[in-house]
Amino acid sequence: MKRRNYIQILMFAVCTVFFSINAYASSTNKIMCEGTYGGHLQGLDNDGASIFWAFTTELVKTDGDGKVLKKVEVPNHHGDLCCHNGVVYVAVNRGQFNQEAGKAVSEIWTFRTDDLSFIAKYDVPEVVHGAGGITYREGFFYVVGGLPRGYEENYVYQYAPDFKFVKRHVLKTGYTHLGFQTAHYTQGKFWFGFYGEQGNPSGTMFVPPTLDSFERTRIHSDVGVTLWKNEIWLGKTSRPTQNGWIGWLEKMEK
């Protein structure tokens, strides 16, 4: 073999390995949910084995690579969700969001994690501006939701496992656009994600278990956050074509 040919082949091999490694590194930092959907990603969680995604009117179960294992149609508007003891709990509002009391129809819908079959639904009328997110911590569920413009505080509604109302917690956060969209408890604190608007950027409120203070951050968890394989992953969504919405997870940079 001529020396020139040998060098060319060696360089090609090195480049191939380099790009393969980079492609693999990229894939390990991103999990695409297979398919397109009629609504944007509202929230997500995992049970340690599978990932669950709420696309407004469709509930989806995938494996850890984003391959769809099961999906079901659900009523509008299925929001953020959480997994606990083999059940997916979804915050649902079948009325209006971000209005004064009396116009929302706030509920929690439950589904089996194995096949997404419907179990039951629970009324949570205390969430008067529309239920949008839910998480679980030490024997209680915590529900968040919409907020009318002009309100300078957000609310976190605490429920017993049978969704008997326990307490409304008030956080003097100032106005966040459309309230809190997502909820997750991990690493010793609540993560409450919220949308942004001009002059009022999106982000995440870090709130301690006592629910008596907060730290506003620029971490974008407004369409979901979950602890997956000991890493924090953030939900993302877009509508690249008229065919529908897509969703994915990105590993949060440390």
Backbone hydrogen bonds, N-H to C=O, Kabsch-Sander energy under -0.5 kcal/mol:
donor,donor_aa,acceptor,acceptor_aa,energy
6,Y,2,K,-2.2
7,I,3,R,-2.4
8,Q,4,R,-2.3
9,I,5,N,-2.4
10,L,6,Y,-2.4
11,M,7,I,-2.7
12,F,8,Q,-2.3
13,A,9,I,-2.3
14,V,10,L,-2.3
15,C,11,M,-2.4
16,T,12,F,-2.3
17,V,13,A,-2.2
18,F,14,V,-2.4
19,F,15,C,-2.7
20,S,16,T,-2.2
21,I,17,V,-2.5
22,N,18,F,-2.1
23,A,19,F,-2.4
24,Y,20,S,-2.3
25,A,21,I,-2.6
26,S,22,N,-2.2
27,S,23,A,-2.1
28,T,24,Y,-1.8
29,N,25,A,-0.5
29,N,26,S,-1.2
30,K,27,S,-0.9
31,I,249,L,-2.4
32,M,30,K,-0.5
33,C,247,G,-2.4
34,E,32,M,-0.6
34,E,66,G,-2.8
37,Y,245,W,-2.2
39,G,55,F,-0.5
42,Q,54,A,-3.5
43,G,54,A,-1.0
45,D,52,F,-1.8
47,D,50,S,-1.8
51,I,62,T,-2.3
52,F,45,D,-3.3
53,W,60,V,-2.7
54,A,43,G,-2.5
55,F,53,W,-0.6
55,F,58,E,-3.2
56,T,78,H,-0.7
57,T,55,F,-3.0
59,L,72,V,-2.8
60,V,53,W,-2.8
61,K,70,K,-3.3
62,T,51,I,-2.9
63,D,67,K,-2.0
66,G,63,D,-1.8
69,L,61,K,-3.4
70,K,61,K,-1.7
72,V,59,L,-2.5
74,V,57,T,-2.5
78,H,56,T,-2.7
79,G,77,H,-0.6
79,G,91,A,-3.0
80,D,132,G,-2.9
80,D,181,Q,-0.5
82,C,89,Y,-2.2
84,H,87,V,-2.5
87,V,84,H,-1.0
88,V,111,F,-3.3
89,Y,82,C,-3.2
89,Y,87,V,-0.6
90,V,109,W,-2.8
91,A,80,D,-2.5
92,V,90,V,-0.5
92,V,107,E,-3.0
93,N,77,H,-1.8
94,R,105,V,-2.3
96,Q,103,K,-2.7
98,N,129,H,-2.1
103,K,100,E,-1.0
104,A,128,V,-0.5
107,E,92,V,-2.9
108,I,122,Y,-2.5
109,W,90,V,-2.3
110,T,120,A,-2.6
111,F,88,V,-1.9
112,R,117,S,-2.4
113,T,86,G,-2.1
116,L,112,R,-2.0
119,I,110,T,-2.9
120,A,110,T,-0.6
122,Y,108,I,-2.6
124,V,106,S,-2.3
127,V,124,V,-1.9
128,V,126,E,-2.0
130,G,127,V,-1.5
132,G,144,V,-3.1
133,G,144,V,-2.0
135,T,142,Y,-1.9
137,R,140,F,-2.7
140,F,137,R,-1.4
141,F,159,Y,-2.4
142,Y,135,T,-2.8
143,V,157,Y,-2.8
144,V,133,G,-2.3
146,G,130,G,-2.2
151,Y,148,P,-1.6
154,N,171,L,-2.5
156,V,169,H,-2.4
157,Y,143,V,-2.9
158,Q,156,V,-0.5
158,Q,167,K,-3.3
159,Y,141,F,-2.9
160,A,164,K,-2.5
163,F,160,A,-2.6
166,V,158,Q,-2.8
167,K,158,Q,-1.2
169,H,156,V,-3.4
169,H,167,K,-0.6
171,L,154,N,-2.8
172,K,170,V,-0.5
173,T,171,L,-2.3
174,G,152,E,-2.2
177,H,195,Y,-0.6
179,G,176,T,-2.4
180,F,145,G,-2.2
181,Q,193,G,-3.2
182,T,193,G,-1.4
184,H,191,W,-1.4
186,T,184,H,-0.5
186,T,189,K,-2.2
189,K,186,T,-1.4
190,F,207,V,-3.4
191,W,184,H,-3.4
192,F,190,F,-0.5
192,F,205,M,-2.2
193,G,182,T,-1.1
193,G,191,W,-0.6
194,F,203,G,-2.3
195,Y,177,H,-0.8
197,E,200,N,-1.9
200,N,197,E,-2.8
203,G,194,F,-1.8
204,T,217,T,-1.1
205,M,192,F,-2.8
206,F,204,T,-0.6
206,F,215,E,-3.0
207,V,190,F,-2.0
207,V,205,M,-0.5
211,L,208,P,-2.1
215,E,206,F,-2.0
217,T,204,T,-2.3
221,S,219,I,-1.2
224,G,221,S,-1.5
226,T,233,W,-2.2
228,W,226,T,-0.7
228,W,231,E,-2.8
231,E,228,W,-1.2
233,W,226,T,-2.7
234,L,250,E,-2.9
235,G,224,G,-3.1
236,K,248,W,-2.5
238,S,246,I,-1.5
241,T,244,G,-0.7
244,G,241,T,-1.1
245,W,37,Y,-3.5
246,I,238,S,-2.7
248,W,236,K,-2.1
249,L,31,I,-2.5
250,E,234,L,-2.2
251,K,29,N,-2.1
252,M,232,I,-3.0
